[in-house]
Amino acid sequence: MNWKYQVHVGDLFAAFEEGKASFEETRNGVVERLRDTGIEDDSSFDDVVDGITFADDVDEFDRALDDLYDWADDNALWFQTF
């Protein structure tokens, strides 16, 4: 598949897992990188990113990422977590 967008967050996830970044720092970093893709005028993408933005804990964050993965599959976004 040819990916229209690519977002790499493996470094953010690794920093969190190693205790070098808080949950909030990780979440905010993911949101920033998603916003930097240049995806505009897509309310479903905005809803997905809002779900990540307002996640209060890791469980909510994981559920929001599930929504992102679904959106990404339909819209040629590669979301690399490693």
C-alpha positions in Angstrom: 0.0 0.0 0.0 1.1 3.5 -0.7 0.8 5.6 2.4 -0.5 9.1 2.0 0.6 10.1 5.5 3.1 8.7 8.0 3.4 9.3 11.7 6.2 7.9 13.7 5.7 7.8 17.5 8.0 4.9 18.5 10.3 7.2 20.3 7.5 8.7 22.3 6.2 5.2 23.3 9.7 4.0 24.2 10.3 7.1 26.4 7.0 6.4 28.2 7.8 2.7 28.7 11.2 3.6 30.0 9.8 6.1 32.5 11.4 9.0 30.8 8.1 10.7 29.8 4.8 11.0 31.6 1.5 9.8 30.1 0.5 13.4 29.4 3.8 14.1 27.6 3.4 11.0 25.5 -0.3 11.7 24.7 0.5 15.4 23.8 3.4 14.3 21.6 1.2 11.9 19.7 -1.4 14.6 19.2 1.2 17.1 18.0 2.5 14.7 15.5 -0.9 13.8 14.2 -1.8 17.5 13.8 1.5 18.0 11.9 0.4 15.6 9.2 -1.4 18.4 7.4 -4.7 16.5 7.4 -7.4 19.3 7.3 -11.1 19.5 6.8 -11.7 16.0 7.9 -14.1 15.9 10.8 -13.7 12.2 11.4 -9.9 12.7 11.8 -10.6 15.6 14.1 -12.9 13.5 16.2 -10.2 10.7 16.5 -7.5 13.2 17.5 -9.9 14.8 20.0 -10.4 11.3 21.5 -6.7 11.0 22.0 -6.3 14.6 23.2 -8.9 14.2 26.0 -7.8 10.7 27.1 -7.4 10.9 30.9 -5.5 7.6 31.3 -3.8 4.8 29.4 -7.0 2.8 29.0 -8.8 5.7 27.4 -5.7 6.4 25.3 -5.6 2.8 24.1 -9.3 3.0 23.1 -8.7 6.2 21.2 -5.8 4.6 19.4 -8.1 1.8 18.3 -10.2 4.5 16.6 -7.1 6.0 15.1 -6.1 2.6 13.7 -9.5 2.2 12.1 -9.3 5.7 10.5 -5.8 5.1 9.4 -6.7 1.9 7.6 -9.4 3.7 5.6 -7.3 6.8 4.9 -3.8 5.5 4.1 -2.1 6.7 7.3 0.9 4.7 8.5 1.1 5.0 12.3 4.3 3.5 13.4 4.6 2.7 17.2 8.0 0.9 17.2 
